[in-house]
Amino acid sequence: MAVEITSKIVSYSVKKAVEAPPLADENPLTVRIPSRPEGTLEAVSEKISYVGAEGRKKVYLLVSFMPVEGVLGGKRVVIERPVEFFFPSGQLSSEHQWITATMRSLSLAARGGYVTQAVADLRKVAWDKGLVRCGMNRWGKPMFHDSEVAAIAWSIQQILYRRGFLDIDGNQVPVEELVSRYAQRLASGHAWQPPTPEEIAHAEREAHDKSGKPTVVGYCPECNGELIMMDGCPTCYAGCGWSKCG
């Protein structure tokens, strides 16, 4: 309907478009996933072999991954997270019941956003049957763990490291780096690859040359002093005599 203007126009203004409020940050690492989504997920199948007081044992584990959305700095981002740890049927026995229960607990932790800490806690589990040998460290030396639980937890950390979710020591990769790695994967069609042992050794040599002192690889559980590599084994640099290899 047309409206006739009979008075003098003294001023006018153009109505501005209403800007949408910025998105609230939501860390994709801690977004809670209510349940495993229907359909197919990418998964990694791993055979874990370890040797303890009861001889050599082998188990198979599956770890499933899915993309998870979040908001960082007002922008929507996507990372890849583990969401399910599975112990395939066919190897169930009374001695493996604890593995099944642990995998279910880890699946809940993964969907709750705290799987990194949950796996790290499992590495601290000890038993009275002696050390368990499982895997090799970055220097090609055998790894010894305080229990079967700790050995399997270390193996899970290695799966998550090769997938780019954790670093080589089992620490959480920063969420910004996870965003970059997933974006790179979508762009190139290839998953992130961990550095080779030669690349790691080269980086450590450069760090040693710049600092003028041995590379610190951890901290002593006895005196909290710095650990350095001696003869391929983490050893206390403070002089208390503790060594990872005994």
C-alpha positions as CSV (number, residue, x, y, z in Angstrom):
1,M,0.0,0.0,0.0
2,A,1.4,3.4,-1.0
3,V,1.7,6.1,1.7
4,E,1.7,9.8,0.8
5,I,4.2,11.9,2.6
6,T,2.9,15.4,3.2
7,S,5.6,16.8,5.5
8,K,9.2,17.7,4.8
9,I,11.8,15.0,5.1
10,V,14.5,16.3,7.4
11,S,16.7,13.1,7.8
12,Y,16.8,9.4,7.1
13,S,18.9,6.4,7.9
14,V,19.4,3.0,6.4
15,K,18.6,0.1,8.6
16,K,21.6,-2.1,9.2
17,A,21.6,-5.8,8.9
18,V,21.6,-7.5,12.3
19,E,24.9,-9.3,12.7
20,A,24.8,-12.9,14.1
21,P,26.4,-13.2,17.5
22,P,29.8,-15.0,17.4
23,L,29.8,-18.7,18.0
24,A,30.7,-19.8,21.6
25,D,33.9,-21.8,21.8
26,E,33.4,-25.6,22.1
27,N,36.5,-27.7,22.4
28,P,36.1,-30.7,20.0
29,L,38.5,-32.7,22.3
30,T,36.0,-32.5,25.2
31,V,32.7,-32.6,23.3
32,R,30.7,-35.5,24.8
33,I,29.5,-38.1,22.3
34,P,26.3,-39.7,23.7
35,S,26.8,-43.1,22.0
36,R,28.5,-44.8,19.1
37,P,26.9,-43.5,15.9
38,E,25.2,-45.9,13.6
39,G,26.9,-47.0,10.4
40,T,30.6,-47.6,9.5
41,L,33.5,-46.0,11.2
42,E,37.2,-46.0,10.3
43,A,39.1,-48.4,12.5
44,V,42.6,-49.7,13.2
45,S,43.1,-53.4,14.0
46,E,46.2,-54.2,16.1
47,K,47.8,-57.5,17.2
48,I,49.5,-57.0,20.6
49,S,52.1,-59.5,21.6
50,Y,53.7,-59.4,25.1
51,V,55.9,-61.7,27.3
52,G,55.4,-62.1,31.0
53,A,55.8,-64.6,33.8
54,E,53.1,-66.8,32.1
55,G,54.9,-66.8,28.7
56,R,54.0,-65.1,25.4
57,K,50.5,-63.9,24.8
58,K,48.7,-62.3,21.9
59,V,45.5,-60.4,21.7
60,Y,43.7,-58.4,19.0
61,L,42.2,-55.0,19.6
62,L,40.2,-52.6,17.4
63,V,40.1,-48.8,17.8
64,S,37.4,-46.9,15.9
65,F,37.7,-43.2,15.0
66,M,35.3,-40.5,13.8
67,P,35.3,-36.8,13.0
68,V,34.1,-34.5,15.8
69,E,33.0,-30.9,15.3
70,G,33.7,-28.0,17.6
71,V,34.3,-24.2,17.7
72,L,37.6,-22.5,18.2
73,G,38.1,-18.7,18.0
74,G,34.5,-18.4,16.7
75,K,35.1,-20.8,13.8
76,R,33.8,-24.3,13.3
77,V,36.6,-26.9,13.2
78,V,36.8,-30.6,12.9
79,I,39.2,-33.1,14.4
80,E,39.4,-36.9,14.5
81,R,38.9,-38.7,17.8
82,P,38.9,-42.3,19.0
83,V,35.4,-43.3,20.0
84,E,35.4,-47.0,20.5
85,F,37.8,-49.7,21.8
86,F,36.8,-53.2,21.0
87,F,38.0,-56.7,21.9
88,P,36.9,-59.0,19.1
89,S,35.1,-62.2,20.0
90,G,36.8,-65.6,19.6
91,Q,39.5,-64.8,22.1
92,L,37.3,-64.5,25.1
93,S,38.3,-66.6,28.2
94,S,38.4,-66.1,31.9
95,E,41.9,-64.5,31.7
96,H,40.7,-62.0,29.1
97,Q,37.5,-60.8,30.9
98,W,39.4,-57.9,32.4
99,I,40.5,-56.7,28.9
100,T,36.8,-56.7,27.7
101,A,35.8,-54.7,30.8
102,T,38.7,-52.3,30.3
103,M,37.9,-51.7,26.6
104,R,34.3,-50.8,27.5
105,S,35.5,-48.3,30.1
106,L,37.9,-46.8,27.6
107,S,35.1,-46.5,25.1
108,L,33.1,-44.5,27.6
109,A,36.2,-42.3,28.4
110,A,36.8,-41.7,24.6
111,R,33.2,-40.5,24.1
112,G,33.4,-38.5,27.3
113,G,36.5,-36.7,26.1
114,Y,39.1,-37.9,28.6
115,V,40.6,-41.0,27.0
116,T,44.1,-39.7,27.1
117,Q,44.2,-39.5,30.9
118,A,42.3,-42.8,31.2
119,V,45.0,-44.7,29.1
120,A,47.8,-42.9,31.0
121,D,46.3,-44.1,34.3
122,L,46.2,-47.7,33.0
123,R,50.0,-47.5,32.4
124,K,50.5,-47.1,36.1
125,V,48.8,-50.4,37.0
126,A,51.2,-52.8,38.6
127,W,51.0,-56.5,39.7
128,D,53.2,-59.0,41.6
129,K,54.1,-61.3,38.7
130,G,57.1,-59.3,37.4
131,L,57.7,-57.1,34.5
132,V,56.0,-57.6,31.1
133,R,58.0,-57.1,27.9
134,C,56.0,-55.5,25.1
135,G,57.2,-53.4,22.1
136,M,60.3,-51.4,21.4
137,N,61.1,-47.8,22.4
138,R,62.2,-45.1,19.9
139,W,65.8,-46.2,20.4
140,G,65.2,-49.8,19.4
141,K,65.3,-51.2,23.0
142,P,62.7,-53.5,24.5
143,M,60.0,-51.9,26.6
144,F,59.2,-53.4,30.0
145,H,55.9,-52.7,31.8
146,D,54.7,-53.2,35.4
147,S,51.7,-55.4,34.3
148,E,49.7,-56.8,31.4
149,V,47.3,-53.9,31.8
150,A,50.2,-51.4,31.5
151,A,51.6,-53.2,28.4
152,I,48.2,-53.1,26.6
153,A,47.7,-49.5,27.6
154,W,51.1,-48.6,26.1
155,S,50.2,-50.4,22.9
156,I,47.0,-48.4,22.7
157,Q,49.0,-45.2,23.1
158,Q,51.1,-46.3,20.2
159,I,48.0,-46.8,18.1
160,L,46.8,-43.3,18.9
161,Y,50.3,-41.9,18.3
162,R,50.5,-43.4,14.8
163,R,47.0,-42.0,14.1
164,G,48.2,-38.5,15.2
165,F,46.0,-38.1,18.3
166,L,48.9,-38.4,20.9
167,D,52.6,-37.7,20.7
168,I,55.2,-40.4,21.0
169,D,55.2,-40.2,24.8
170,G,51.5,-40.6,25.1
171,N,50.7,-36.9,25.7
172,Q,47.7,-35.2,24.1
173,V,48.5,-33.4,20.9
174,P,47.1,-29.7,21.1
175,V,43.7,-29.3,19.6
176,E,45.0,-26.7,17.1
177,E,47.4,-29.3,15.7
178,L,44.7,-31.9,15.5
179,V,42.6,-29.4,13.4
180,S,45.6,-28.9,11.1
181,R,46.3,-32.6,10.7
182,Y,42.7,-33.4,9.9
183,A,42.4,-30.5,7.4
184,Q,45.6,-31.7,5.7
185,R,44.2,-35.2,5.5
186,L,41.0,-34.0,3.8
187,A,43.1,-31.9,1.4
188,S,45.6,-34.5,0.5
189,G,43.6,-37.7,1.0
190,H,46.4,-39.1,3.1
191,A,46.5,-39.5,6.9
192,W,49.1,-37.8,9.1
193,Q,52.3,-39.9,9.3
194,P,54.5,-39.9,12.4
195,P,58.2,-39.0,11.9
196,T,60.6,-41.8,11.1
197,P,63.2,-42.9,13.8
198,E,65.9,-41.1,11.7
199,E,63.9,-37.9,11.7
200,I,63.4,-38.1,15.5
201,A,67.1,-38.8,16.1
202,H,68.1,-35.9,13.9
203,A,65.8,-33.5,15.8
204,E,67.2,-34.7,19.1
205,R,70.8,-34.2,17.9
206,E,70.0,-30.7,16.8
207,A,68.4,-30.0,20.2
208,H,71.5,-31.4,21.9
209,D,73.8,-29.3,19.8
210,K,71.9,-26.1,20.5
211,S,71.6,-26.7,24.3
212,G,75.1,-28.1,24.8
213,K,73.7,-30.7,27.3
214,P,72.1,-34.2,26.8
215,T,68.5,-34.3,25.7
216,V,66.0,-34.7,28.6
217,V,63.6,-37.6,27.9
218,G,61.7,-37.5,31.2
219,Y,61.9,-37.2,34.9
220,C,63.2,-39.7,37.5
221,P,60.4,-41.4,39.5
222,E,62.8,-41.7,42.5
223,C,64.3,-38.2,42.9
224,N,62.4,-36.2,40.1
225,G,65.7,-35.4,38.4
226,E,66.1,-35.3,34.7
227,L,66.4,-38.5,32.7
228,I,68.8,-38.7,29.7
229,M,69.6,-41.5,27.3
230,M,72.6,-43.6,28.3
231,D,73.4,-46.8,26.3
232,G,69.9,-46.6,24.8
233,C,68.1,-46.5,28.2
234,P,66.6,-43.5,30.2
235,T,68.9,-42.9,33.2
236,C,68.8,-40.4,36.0
237,Y,71.1,-37.5,35.2
238,A,70.9,-36.2,38.8
239,G,73.0,-39.1,40.0
240,C,70.6,-41.2,42.1
241,G,71.3,-44.2,39.9
242,W,67.8,-45.0,38.7
243,S,67.5,-46.5,35.2
244,K,64.4,-47.6,33.2
245,C,66.3,-50.8,32.2
246,G,67.1,-51.7,35.8
